[in-house]
Amino acid sequence: MSKYRMTLIIGGQEINIPVLPEKLNVSSPGKNELATVLELGEVLLLRKKGLRILAWESFFPAAKAPYTTGRIKNPISIVRVIQKARDDKDPVRFLITGTDLDCNIRMGIESFEYEERSGELGDLYYTIKLYEWKDISPKRIALPEKQEEPATVQEPARAKDPEPATKTYTVKSGDCLWNIAKQFYGKGSDYTKIYNANKGIIGANPNLIYPGQAFIIP
């Protein structure tokens, strides 16, 4: 149980859920339809499922306790990060690790409420609901510019030491820069190395990467 973790990644910042909720509500409403067909009567038309919805309630403690997991951060600073992502309409990434139900989903914050209770100064109790988020913006493909090179006289080839091969990585579904950095460097916080080396492909938002993109790993 000690390895079980729930994490939110917001703008490259990893927010550990220090007090695991008693229950995590997960739903994926169906979009099936009922129709009446001549001679057959009522039939069910199968459609693609709706967006996944996750909801839970817990609290952010002001101090470490036997029931907490990971590093404890200032509760009000966590609340501000979550509120900013919601107000700025930025997607977040939700992770569950340490279980067969490993989860890695990009989501949007639908609702977030919190309160401070009498006798528990500093602890902030909250409820949160997340909806699965799918990027529908046009995909950008960066093509290298073709440059004309002046004609040169070809010299005989000289033997030289081979240059080290450039290490690359092709993005898969569910990937994020944080996880790719963990894979290559052992630390997710080193994602900026990959982002800075591939800004021309990724663009202004390091959270928006797409399957099939090839990144240079510096």
C-alpha positions in Angstrom: 0.0 0.0 0.0 2.9 2.4 0.7 3.8 2.4 -3.1 0.2 3.4 -4.1 0.2 7.0 -5.3 -2.3 9.5 -6.7 -0.7 12.5 -8.4 -1.7 15.6 -10.4 0.8 17.1 -12.8 -0.2 20.8 -13.4 2.0 22.9 -15.6 5.0 20.7 -15.0 4.5 20.7 -11.2 3.9 17.4 -9.5 1.3 17.5 -6.8 1.1 14.4 -4.6 -2.3 13.6 -3.1 -1.0 13.2 0.5 -4.2 11.7 2.0 -5.6 9.0 -0.2 -9.5 9.2 -0.4 -11.7 6.5 1.0 -13.1 6.0 -2.4 -12.4 7.2 -6.0 -15.5 7.5 -8.1 -14.9 6.6 -11.8 -17.6 6.7 -14.4 -17.8 6.5 -18.1 -21.3 7.2 -19.3 -22.5 5.3 -22.3 -23.9 7.0 -25.4 -26.0 4.1 -26.6 -29.4 4.8 -28.1 -32.7 2.9 -28.2 -34.5 2.8 -31.5 -37.7 1.0 -32.8 -37.2 -1.1 -35.9 -40.0 -2.4 -38.0 -40.8 -6.1 -37.2 -38.0 -6.2 -34.6 -39.4 -3.7 -32.1 -37.0 -1.9 -29.8 -33.3 -2.4 -30.4 -30.1 -1.0 -28.8 -27.7 1.0 -31.0 -24.2 0.8 -29.6 -22.2 4.1 -29.6 -18.8 5.1 -28.4 -18.5 5.7 -24.7 -18.6 9.2 -23.1 -15.7 10.9 -21.4 -14.4 9.4 -18.2 -15.2 11.3 -15.0 -13.2 11.0 -11.8 -14.3 12.5 -8.4 -13.1 12.2 -4.9 -12.9 14.0 -1.6 -10.1 14.2 1.0 -8.0 16.9 2.6 -4.6 18.5 2.3 -2.8 18.2 5.7 -0.7 21.0 7.1 1.7 18.5 8.7 3.0 14.9 8.0 1.1 12.1 9.7 1.3 8.2 9.7 -1.5 8.1 7.1 0.0 10.6 4.6 2.0 9.6 1.5 4.9 11.5 -0.2 6.1 15.0 0.7 3.7 17.4 2.4 3.3 20.8 0.8 1.6 24.0 2.1 -2.2 23.3 1.6 -3.1 26.8 0.4 -0.3 26.7 -2.2 -1.8 23.5 -3.6 -5.2 25.0 -3.7 -3.9 28.1 -5.6 -2.2 25.9 -8.2 -5.4 23.8 -8.8 -7.6 27.0 -9.0 -5.2 28.6 -11.5 -5.3 25.6 -13.8 -9.1 25.6 -13.6 -9.4 29.4 -14.2 -6.8 29.4 -17.0 -8.6 26.4 -18.6 -5.4 24.4 -18.6 -5.6 20.6 -18.8 -3.9 18.5 -16.0 -2.6 15.0 -15.9 -3.9 12.5 -13.4 -1.7 9.5 -12.4 -2.3 6.4 -10.3 0.8 4.3 -9.7 1.7 1.3 -7.5 -1.4 -0.8 -8.5 -2.6 -2.9 -11.4 -5.0 0.0 -12.1 -2.2 2.2 -13.3 -3.8 5.4 -14.7 -2.3 8.2 -16.9 -5.0 10.5 -18.2 -5.2 14.1 -19.3 -8.2 15.8 -17.7 -9.9 19.1 -17.1 -10.9 20.4 -13.7 -14.7 20.5 -13.7 -15.2 21.6 -10.1 -13.1 22.2 -7.0 -14.3 23.2 -3.5 -12.5 23.4 -0.3 -13.0 24.4 3.4 -11.2 24.8 6.7 -12.8 23.2 9.7 -12.9 24.2 13.3 -10.2 22.6 15.4 -8.1 21.6 12.4 -6.3 24.8 11.7 -4.2 24.6 8.5 -5.8 21.5 7.1 -8.0 22.1 4.0 -10.8 19.7 3.1 -11.7 19.5 -0.5 -13.9 17.8 -3.2 -12.7 17.7 -6.8 -14.2 16.4 -10.1 -12.2 15.9 -13.3 -13.4 15.2 -16.8 -11.3 13.4 -19.4 -9.8 16.0 -21.8 -9.1 15.4 -25.5 -7.1 17.8 -27.6 -9.1 18.9 -30.7 -6.8 21.7 -31.8 -5.2 21.3 -35.3 -1.9 19.4 -35.2 1.1 21.3 -36.4 3.8 19.7 -38.4 7.2 21.4 -38.6 8.9 20.9 -41.9 12.6 21.8 -42.2 13.4 24.7 -44.5 15.1 23.7 -47.7 18.3 25.7 -48.2 20.3 26.0 -51.3 24.0 25.2 -50.8 26.7 26.8 -53.0 28.5 24.4 -55.4 31.7 23.1 -53.9 34.6 21.1 -55.2 34.4 17.6 -53.7 37.4 16.6 -51.9 38.5 13.0 -51.4 36.8 11.5 -48.3 39.0 11.4 -45.2 38.8 8.8 -42.5 37.4 10.3 -39.3 35.9 9.1 -36.1 32.2 8.4 -36.4 30.0 11.0 -34.6 27.8 9.7 -31.8 24.3 8.9 -32.9 21.6 11.4 -31.9 19.2 9.9 -29.3 15.6 10.3 -30.2 12.2 9.3 -28.8 8.9 8.9 -30.6 5.8 10.0 -28.5 3.3 7.3 -27.7 -0.3 7.7 -26.6 -0.5 8.7 -22.9 3.0 10.1 -22.9 4.0 13.4 -21.2 7.4 15.2 -21.0 7.5 14.5 -17.2 7.3 10.7 -17.8 9.8 10.8 -20.7 12.3 12.7 -18.6 11.9 10.1 -15.8 12.6 7.3 -18.3 15.8 8.9 -19.6 17.1 10.9 -16.7 15.5 9.3 -13.7 13.9 12.6 -12.7 10.6 14.0 -14.1 11.7 17.6 -13.2 14.3 17.4 -16.0 11.6 17.6 -18.6 12.8 21.1 -19.4 15.9 19.6 -21.1 13.7 17.8 -23.6 11.3 20.8 -24.0 14.1 23.3 -24.7 15.7 20.9 -27.3 12.4 20.5 -29.1 10.6 23.8 -28.7 10.2 24.1 -32.5 8.1 20.9 -32.5 6.2 21.3 -29.2 5.4 24.9 -29.3 4.6 27.2 -26.3 2.9 24.7 -24.1 5.1 21.8 -22.8 1.9 19.9 -21.7 0.7 19.5 -25.3 2.5 16.7 -27.1 1.1 14.3 -29.6 1.7 10.6 -30.6 4.1 10.3 -33.5 6.2 13.3 -32.7 9.9 12.5 -32.6 11.9 14.3 -30.0 15.7 14.7 -29.6 16.9 13.6 -26.2 19.8 15.8 -25.2 
